[in-house]
Amino acid sequence: MHIYLDNAATTPVDKEVIEAMLPYFETAFGNPSSIHSHGRQARSAIENARKTVAKLLNCSPSEIFFTSGATEADNLALTGSVFSLDIKNIITSSIEHHAVLHTAEWLDNNGFVKIHLVELNKKGIVSLKSLEKILAANSGCLVSLMHGNNEIGNMLDLHEVSFLCKKHNALLHSDTVQTIGHFPFDLQKLKIDFLVGSAHKFHGPKGIGFIYINSENKIGPIIHGGSQERNMRGGTENIAGAVGLARALEIANQDMEVKRSELVSLKSYFIARLKEIVNLEFNGDCLSQNSLPHVISISTPKHEVNEMLLFNLDIEKISVSGGSACTSGAVAGSHVLNALGIEEDRGVIRFSLSKYNTVQEIDQTIAVLQRLFK
Ligand SMILES: Cc1ncc(COP(=O)(O)O)c(C=O)c1O
């Protein structure tokens, strides 16, 4: 049996999602810009998908724009607000996803904004004091802080951050990729300017995501072309993708609390079993109640097996990652683990769970780790 414990990188697509998507490849394949019936069918599918997403987040469909994924959505939030809303300062952290950090760095390197990094404690928790200090000293600010960290599982209190942003007249963007589908969002209650989601993180297809743009913010596109997505993103729409995203989000929202508490139980069990391994350490804030229900990051005991750790686990038919999916597994490859000062002579494993994982899989993984670190 192959064990997949890399769900923060991507998740398997739910069967019902595939079924919902299939007609849009086979029969309802029209281009929504066409005026004939095939086109109208496709138009109605994407607008229904938009309505579904908007309903689940409690916002207006006109505030949801489909994108190729969260990387594009993050780029759009940052670049769009700098070019259209006169943002001069981006306040972010050193442990954001590269979709945010590299975009902010590009904007800074090209003289459009100045980046300010908030202080973090040893576990990578954002100092709200430091955030407020930077907000008080600067005007024209966009705060971009992720809701849940994909490598170490830390979570941010978005309501607190939103309160500080409103107090100091700053815009707020959050990369909510790891929390959409796990936590409920009510955008009438949470005052936020931009948030983003990616279907493949919640059992939907790859290559489709969305951005919520609060209607008070009128920003321009970063992808120029046709008038699709109300002039916000040129290019023929990914109809099957949008339908799949909406269906996946719907499924994620059904019994969300139950599914989350099942994940939390599985995570707690996994943590308890990992503690049996001597000299293993947990990274970031993943042990706390206020962390992502599906992410555990560990530093393994010093041992020669660390050199080829992920490779060894792969041979044992266990798929995990080092820091994030886009790093090789070497500690030096992860800017997040580097920012936390994680010791380089240890191995790092990020385990990330989904509703499809079982206690048996955890037990089997622990047995392999015990054998490797004997
Ligand atoms: C926190 C976070 N932000 C952004 C992304 C990028 O998402 P996408 O693959 O949809 O571009 C990811 C995926 O790795 C992520 O985990």
The ligand as an ORCA input file, in Angstrom:
! r2SCAN-3c Opt
* xyz 0 1
  C       0.234     28.734      1.042
  C       0.279     28.555     -0.435
  N       0.148     29.623     -1.241
  C       0.157     29.511     -2.574
  C       0.332     28.293     -3.181
  C       0.343     28.203     -4.674
  O      -0.860     27.656     -5.143
  P      -1.041     27.180     -6.661
  O      -0.434     25.834     -6.756
  O      -2.532     27.144     -6.851
  O      -0.412     28.205     -7.534
  C       0.479     27.147     -2.388
  C       0.725     25.811     -3.010
  O       1.776     25.222     -2.845
  C       0.454     27.284     -0.978
  O       0.585     26.227     -0.169
*
